[in-house]
Amino acid sequence: MVDPRAAFSQAEQARFDRDGFVILQRFLTAEGLSLLRQSVDAVLAEKDAGADEEWIVNLHQVLPPELNWMWALATHPLVLSMVRASLGPHVVLYASQIHRKPPGGSASGGGGHLVPMHQDGGGDVRFRPSAQTAPTCPITSSASDMCSRCRTLWLPLDDVDASNGSLQVLRGWHTRGRLPLRQIACAAELPAAEYFARYHVFASDLAGITGAAVPARRRAGAGAGAGAGAGAGAGGEGGAALVGAANGRDLAVYRVRAGGLAMHHPLAPHGSRPNTSARDRRVLILRYMARRGRATDEGWARCHRGRGWFRKEALEAAEGAPPPRPADVTPRLPPSVQ
Ligand SMILES: O=C(O)CCC(=O)C(=O)O
């Protein structure tokens, strides 16, 4: 599934440490990409009509063990080496996700949601103290907080760029600690805020740092601009087109080929725009954290088949670890329907 030439070098780790994200343009083989596309399309075709195709989560808990492609991906040695390089030897997978933004014309505003710029890991994972150490995870705190012990891998199964809702990240902002949350300014903003709160996504207050005021700009070596196709060359800063600068920081939009792989830091503010292109945007997301305490989560994830709701469970991720059997995770109804 994974291209044997793919590697995560010290230079890439250094880039991650500097920028808060890193992109590997080459990760999957052509066969691996094709297999994952087919698998994802089968899930999308079978899913319950009510399941949100941007939030098909934790398939690794419910796929049959012999066909658990999500787990195989999540425990691939290269994937684990990327995550362990910053989190240490013991990591757990605490969520997997399919996030599709269907093609949508710009006239309709595009397919999928505008994901607001936010940081990860602030509110959705609670750490219960282990026998040894771990304190309870605070929802807000400094850059050194326990919540920064998460890493997110983002695998596009289609070429992605600004026109089909690729991820955008404020480069280098992961060093600034946890940002204040953005207050809702008017009633019209409430539905989107409620939608994202369901998934524990809370917009950061960037107070005029992003948005129309940010001048378009390109940096030498960054390849074509944000509006260009992913195939237009993805050189420079590992495939991220720089589209703006504010307060000396850069807004980078990932420009990644299908089958590439990106990793971001939880404190790097990131989001995405709707897909205004005629191309699909199918992405797989894997979320890890360092294993210190026992992770619990009071949120709930809707099963793709609409058969029930599955609790998020943090599973030790190691090479060759057997996939979880569906019986290992406890289906429970969310409080609203109990
Ligand atoms: O893929 C997206 O548009 C959003 C992903 C995201 O917020 C994340 O992976 O943390």
The ligand as an SDF file (V2000), in Angstrom:
LIG
                    3D

 10  9  0  0  0  0  0  0  0  0999 V2000
   -9.9980   18.2660    6.3190 O   0  0  0  0  0  0  0  0  0  0  0  0
  -10.5000   19.2990    6.7620 C   0  0  0  0  0  0  0  0  0  0  0  0
  -11.0760   20.0920    6.0540 O   0  0  0  0  0  0  0  0  0  0  0  0
  -10.4160   19.6160    8.2270 C   0  0  0  0  0  0  0  0  0  0  0  0
   -9.5220   18.6720    8.9400 C   0  0  0  0  0  0  0  0  0  0  0  0
   -9.2000   19.0620   10.3230 C   0  0  0  0  0  0  0  0  0  0  0  0
   -9.6520   20.0300   10.8660 O   0  0  0  0  0  0  0  0  0  0  0  0
   -8.2740   18.2060   11.0490 C   0  0  0  0  0  0  0  0  0  0  0  0
   -7.7880   17.2160   10.4760 O   0  0  0  0  0  0  0  0  0  0  0  0
   -7.9830   18.4680   12.2200 O   0  0  0  0  0  0  0  0  0  0  0  0
  1  2  2  0
  2  3  1  0
  2  4  1  0
  4  5  1  0
  5  6  1  0
  6  7  2  0
  6  8  1  0
  8  9  2  0
  8 10  1  0
M  END
$$$$
